């Protein structure tokens, strides 16, 4: 990033830390962090380019503040910070269009799961942009393009849908694989044995409609196998098996 | 494979075709197919090394017959074929231990999803082996090792559990991604935008416990986001969202 910006980050949780790291990677050196959890950074972050504040007033004349707080407090934080500087929410679910603010506000939403101690592949990562005025939007699109090379303008309404789709495609699949791993441990088999299967299916999804590649007892409506499986499950597992099996049968009727 | 075997395959469905292809790749040239659907092979298979039969008696003195038929008819087929030759089921759910047969029977179960027109990565693919006698088991383990380099001896009981785990880790995740893709189309957003997210999560699962990498509203018990999401779903989608969200909340309490 050629342009040196004055940048604030509110919140040093999973997302805030990754934004701070990325901004440092992009050569930004005027970074100010506001964090309830104190003035501690992960050891991986070179602290010399980072200042701390506990007063939003210090964001006056900043180019942008990234607000990376819990969804529950996001709107209130955006409202407060926007008194002093342009500010973006990094959340996919928070709505800002109704706010009347002194400085422009917007959304800068990376469609990815963040954990503080796990690296992020920024290149290609879709960043969804919305802003309360055209000039700020242009600025955000350019910034997002430098972040990941994949800036996408998306309305508040469509972003909500995207976030729901992501919960299905990412969180729910992750949880179901966790249930499978748990089930393996319960029954003395190795979760690793499942990985080639999972990998091949995920590879197929890159270039095929996921609808066309489904196999297994439910899509065949193989009631004999389904019954056998239900006998091998605890009540909670059975509930999930039945719900998803019914859904598959319905979708392939 | 150095040893030239007399090999039968019963059934030319998704699995049977891939077994036939693999045996040809391994240099086997004495292959006989029994198929209800007629004597047609996919164009990709060189037909010169394949004979057809409609009489199980022709399997007399064969080294092995692979039975790749529907689970519902598998036991009956195994019973019939075992009058003439050693035979294996390629299914993960069918039980054979109770059978009394003239020739040995066994299981040769590849943990992978098969579609006729999609290629299979055999190398590393776990092949689960069981047999009614030690000599046949040794033969099957060697054969499976040549198929994929990953032959694993597994009891009937554990194989049932493995198959259930695979339905979760593979079929259910595939279906949920299909639901997400369907939801994207309904709401004018691109399913492709979700792919980096899915890929990163699946990469993480290779080396992390899936339990440790889950993110999203359910694991945070973020009821405000969950409520918003539920308003954006049709009844069937809502049912799945609620079932899996409850399950996540319970698992992380």
Interface residues (C-beta under 8 A of the other chain):
Chain A: X14 X70 X71 X72 X93 X111 X112 X113 X114 X115 X118 X120 X121 X124 X125 X126 X152 X154 X158 X160 X161 X162 X163 X164 X165 X166 X167 X168 X169 X170 X171 X172 X173 X174 X175 X176 X177 X178 X179 X180 X181 X182 X183 X184 X187 X188 X189 X191 X193 X194 X195 X196 X197 X198 X199 X200 X201 X202 X204 X205 X206 X208 X209 X210 X211 X213 X214 X215 X216 X217 X218 X219 X222 X224 X225 X228 X229 X232 X233 X236 X239 X240 X241 X243 X244 X247 X248 X250 X251
Chain B: X14 X70 X71 X72 X93 X111 X112 X113 X114 X115 X118 X120 X121 X124 X125 X126 X152 X154 X158 X160 X161 X162 X163 X164 X165 X166 X167 X168 X169 X170 X171 X172 X173 X174 X175 X176 X177 X178 X179 X180 X181 X182 X183 X184 X187 X188 X189 X191 X193 X194 X195 X196 X197 X198 X199 X200 X201 X202 X204 X205 X206 X208 X209 X210 X211 X213 X214 X215 X216 X217 X218 X219 X220 X222 X224 X225 X228 X229 X232 X233 X236 X239 X240 X241 X243 X244 X247 X248 X250 X251
